[in-house]
């Protein structure tokens, strides 16, 4: 039994440190299943959800108002980065192309390869919705 107040304090600090390390480890494991090097986020006000591009995972996920995360686009992406919503379309910039996906069902509506592009990072539009 510990009777020395200094030893008792050290044991409590060790206990808290180990607990904190375990919590960080567990949260890191669970987050790595959903996020894989997130790069960009955009809010879809009409559906009250967020889209997050996962560069290393080559996916775009959606986070709903209920805090449930689900896959939105999982194929044919090349390190998706910048995201933008224009009308009914989610625009995604990849290293060498700009792609559009319908918000209602994630179907690809366009894929424009930009010749000579190596590392495109973001996209924007004017007040008329032109990229």
N, C-alpha and C positions, 0 to 999 in steps of 0.2 A: 504494500500500500504506500502511495506517495503522500508524504506529510510535508515535504518541503514545498512552499508556495511557488518557488521558481520552477521546480520540476513539474508541478501540476500545470502551471501556465504553459510551459513548453509542450506538454502532452496535449493540451487543449488546442494549441496552435497547430501542432502536427495533425491532429484529427481534422481540423477545419481545412488545412492545406490538402490533405488526401481527399477529403470530400469534394473540394473545389476541383481538383484535378480529375476526379471521376466524372463529375458533372460536365466539365469541358470536353472530356473524351466522348461521353455518350452523346452530347449535343452535336459534336463534330461529326460523329458517325451518322446520325440521323439527317443532318443537313447535307452531307455529301451525297446522300441518296436522291436529293431533290435539286440541289444547286451544284453545278460543276463549272466553276469559274464564271460567275454571272458578270455580264458586261453592261447591259442596258435594261431599263425598265420603263414601261409606258402604261398609263392608266386608260382603260376603256370605260368611260363614264356611262355609256348606254347600258352596259352589262355589269357595271360595278365590279370590275376585276382588273388585275394587273397582268401584264405580259412581261416575262423576264427572259432575256437571251442568255443561254449558257454556252459560252465560247468553247470550252474544252469538251463539253458533252454533246456539242452539235445538235442542240435542241432549243426549242422555245417552250417554256412552261407558262401556265396561267394560274394565278392565285386568286381565288374567288373571295367574295365578301364573307364567306363562312370559314376562311383561312385554310381551305383545302387546296392543295396544289395538284394539278394534273398536267399531263403532257398536252401540248397544243400542236406543235410540229416536231416530228422526230426523224424525218428522212430528208435526204438531199440538201442538207445545210453544210456550209463550210465555215465553221467558227463564226456563228452569227454575232453581230455586234449591235450597231445602232438600230433602234426600233422607232416607228412612227405610225400613227393611225391617221389615215386620210379616208374620210367617208366610211365605207363598209370594209375597208382593206387594211390589214396590218402589213406594213412595209418593213422588210428586214434587209440590212446591209451585211453582206458577207465579204470575205477577202476580195473577191473578184466580180461579184454580181449584186444586183438589187432584185429582191424577190417580193412578191405580194401574195397575201393569203386572205381569203374571205374570213371575216370575223365570225360568221355564223357556223362555219364547219371546217375551217383550216385548209380548205382546198386551195391549191396554188393557182393563181390567176395570171401571173406573169413571172418570168425569170429573164432578166436582161444582164448579159455578160458585158462588162466594161473592159474593152480591149486595153491591155497595158496596165490595168490596175493590179496592185500587189497587196495592199493593206488598206482597204477602205474601212472607215471606222464609224461613220454616222451619216444621217440623212435628215433633210429638212424640206419643208414645202413653203410655197408662197401663200398668200391669202386666198388664192383661187384653187389651191390643192395641187399645184404643179410641183413635181419634185425638182 
